[in-house]
Amino acid sequence: MQKLEQLYEGKAKKVFKTDDADKYIIEYKDDATAGNGEKKGTIAGKGVINNKMTAVIYKMLEEKGIPTHLIELISDNEQLVKAVTIFPLEVIIRNITAGSICKRLGLEEGKVLDAPIFEFCYKNDDYGDPMINDYHVVAMGLATKEEIEVIRDMTFKINDILKAYFLDKGINLVDFKVEFGKTADGQIVLADEISPDTCRFWDVETGEKLDKDRFRRDMGHIEEAYQEMFKRVNG
């Protein structure tokens, strides 16, 4: 598979065309950002960990009926994926209170919610990825009502699978962000990544944070946290 011109570069990944119009190559970077890009840095080895961890989790999800864009790993920090058109939406599930929801609603961190909270954010750095609802999504032409239902149903199913999967590894899945894309034939699939960049992971026994919050909050031992999560997933 020949890697051609770069299509896109985000905060954590680059996307490249290939000589097959239906396939892209994603290259994971060690760059780290927080606060909508205001804080910048590097987490050594992050690209390799996030690439490999996403592949393990996506293969597991595929086995449980969740379609994803992943085809295969092609190097330590690259994967071959189906070419998709990404919905400009960040899809968030919250199981335990942490991060922005505490600031917005005055909630104490660490409260186990009576039911998971589902949120949409408009994926647009210029406006700080603002939270929106179904009506915004439809009115702005970001997705149809039918597409929203597919995305919502799939996200709740992913949450159920991941909560059990990580709990078995001694981890509470606090919250996570996912993105979805549409293939050329119209199938909606899970895209982007599932990693310590996009999820909050807390150790069940100690409550230790094993995710990007260690970078956001200058808590130190960032690389070790990512390595620990990778070790547990590869376990």
Disulfide bonds with the S-S distance in Angstrom:
none
